[in-house]
Amino acid sequence: MKIPFVALDHVVLRTNDVARLRHFYIEVLGCTLEKVQDDIGLVQLRAGDALIDLVDVAGKIGRQGGVAPGPEGHNLDHFCLRVEPFDDEAIRKGLASHGVTLGEVVQRYGAHGEGPSCYLSDPDGNTVELKGPATSPPVGGH
C-alpha cells in the first residue's frame, strides 16, 4: 500500500529561545499563532496548511530530544514553505526590513514540480526555503 500523502503537516524546531523564533516566524515571515502549551514547552504556529512547532529544549518534550541544536550541528537540513503568489521583490523587501537576507531566487524541483525558490536563515540558523508555484509539472505527474 502506498501512503496517500497530501502535504507537509508540520515541522518541529527545537530551540533555546522560543520567544526569538516565535517573533521571527510571526513578525518576519507572517505565520500566525495556533496554540501554546506552556506546560510542555510547545508553541505551534500556522503556516498555510502546515504547522511549525517550536519546542523549548528546556521544556518537558524538549528534554526528550537530547542536547540543544547549536552552530556545529542541527536536527534538520531545511524545510520548505510553499508561497503563492511568489513575488520575490516584495518578499525580499519585507524580509530586508527585518534585517533578514534572502538568497538568490532560482528554479528548483519540489513536490509540485520546478518553480522559483530561495533560502533564508531563521535566528537559530535553521534554513528555510520559500517555494513558489510550479512552472513545470512534477516528474510523477501529480
C-alpha positions as CSV (number, residue, x, y, z in Angstrom):
1,M,0.0,0.0,0.0
2,K,1.2,3.5,-0.9
3,I,0.7,6.1,1.8
4,P,-1.6,8.8,0.4
5,F,0.5,11.9,1.3
6,V,-1.2,15.2,0.7
7,A,1.1,17.9,2.1
8,L,3.6,18.7,4.8
9,D,1.6,18.7,8.1
10,H,4.2,20.1,10.5
11,V,7.8,20.5,11.2
12,V,9.3,20.7,14.7
13,L,12.1,23.0,15.6
14,R,14.0,22.6,18.9
15,T,15.3,25.9,20.2
16,N,17.0,27.5,23.2
17,D,14.9,30.7,22.6
18,V,11.3,30.1,21.8
19,A,10.4,33.8,22.1
20,R,13.0,34.8,19.4
21,L,11.8,32.2,16.9
22,R,8.2,32.9,17.7
23,H,8.8,36.6,16.9
24,F,10.7,35.7,13.7
25,Y,8.1,33.3,12.3
26,I,5.1,35.6,13.2
27,E,6.5,39.1,12.6
28,V,9.0,38.4,9.8
29,L,7.5,35.5,7.9
30,G,3.8,36.1,8.7
31,C,2.8,32.9,10.4
32,T,0.0,33.1,12.9
33,L,-0.1,31.7,16.4
34,E,-2.1,28.5,16.5
35,K,-1.7,27.1,20.0
36,V,0.5,27.5,23.1
37,Q,1.2,24.6,25.6
38,D,3.4,26.1,28.2
39,D,3.2,23.0,30.4
40,I,5.2,21.0,27.8
41,G,7.2,23.9,26.3
42,L,5.4,23.9,22.9
43,V,4.3,26.8,20.6
44,Q,2.5,25.9,17.4
45,L,2.4,28.4,14.5
46,R,0.2,28.2,11.4
47,A,2.0,28.4,8.0
48,G,-0.7,28.0,5.4
49,D,-1.9,24.4,5.7
50,A,1.1,23.3,7.8
51,L,2.2,24.0,11.4
52,I,5.7,25.0,12.6
53,D,6.1,23.6,16.2
54,L,8.7,25.5,18.3
55,V,9.9,23.3,21.2
56,D,11.8,24.7,24.1
57,V,14.8,22.4,24.7
58,A,14.5,23.0,28.4
59,G,10.8,22.1,28.4
60,K,9.1,18.7,29.1
61,I,9.1,17.5,25.5
62,G,12.3,19.3,24.5
63,R,14.4,17.5,27.1
64,Q,13.4,14.2,25.4
65,G,15.3,15.3,22.2
66,G,18.7,15.5,23.9
67,V,21.2,18.3,23.6
68,A,20.1,21.6,22.1
69,P,20.9,22.4,18.5
70,G,23.9,24.6,18.0
71,P,26.1,26.2,15.3
72,E,28.1,23.0,14.8
73,G,25.0,20.8,14.1
74,H,21.3,20.9,13.6
75,N,18.4,18.5,13.8
76,L,17.3,19.4,10.3
77,D,18.8,20.4,7.0
78,H,16.0,22.7,5.8
79,F,12.3,22.8,5.4
80,C,10.3,24.4,2.7
81,L,7.2,26.6,2.9
82,R,5.0,26.9,-0.2
83,V,4.4,30.6,-1.1
84,E,1.7,31.6,-3.6
85,P,1.7,34.1,-5.2
86,F,5.5,34.3,-5.2
87,D,6.6,37.9,-5.6
88,D,10.3,37.8,-4.9
89,E,10.8,41.5,-4.9
90,A,8.0,42.0,-2.2
91,I,9.3,39.1,-0.2
92,R,12.9,40.4,-0.3
93,K,11.8,43.9,0.6
94,G,9.7,42.7,3.5
95,L,12.4,40.5,4.9
96,A,15.1,43.2,4.5
97,S,13.0,45.5,6.7
98,H,13.6,42.9,9.4
99,G,17.3,42.5,8.7
100,V,16.9,39.1,7.0
101,T,18.8,38.4,3.9
102,L,17.1,36.3,1.2
103,G,19.2,34.2,-1.1
104,E,19.1,34.2,-4.9
105,V,15.9,33.1,-6.5
106,V,16.5,30.1,-8.7
107,Q,14.3,27.3,-10.2
108,R,14.3,24.2,-8.0
109,Y,12.4,21.0,-8.1
110,G,9.8,20.5,-5.3
111,A,6.7,18.5,-4.6
112,H,4.6,20.3,-7.3
113,G,7.4,20.5,-9.9
114,E,10.0,23.0,-10.9
115,G,9.5,26.5,-9.6
116,P,11.0,29.6,-8.1
117,S,12.8,29.0,-4.8
118,C,15.1,30.8,-2.4
119,Y,16.6,30.3,1.1
120,L,16.9,32.3,4.3
121,S,18.0,31.5,7.8
122,D,16.0,31.9,11.0
123,P,17.6,33.3,14.2
124,D,18.7,29.8,15.3
125,G,20.4,29.1,11.9
126,N,17.7,26.8,10.5
127,T,17.5,27.0,6.8
128,V,14.0,27.9,5.4
129,E,13.2,27.5,1.7
130,L,10.4,29.6,0.3
131,K,9.0,27.9,-2.9
132,G,6.7,29.5,-5.4
133,P,4.2,27.7,-7.7
134,A,5.5,25.2,-10.2
135,T,6.3,26.4,-13.7
136,S,6.6,22.8,-14.9
137,P,4.8,19.7,-13.6
138,P,6.4,17.2,-11.3
139,V,8.1,14.1,-12.9
140,G,5.5,11.8,-11.4
141,G,2.7,13.9,-13.0
142,H,1.0,14.8,-9.7
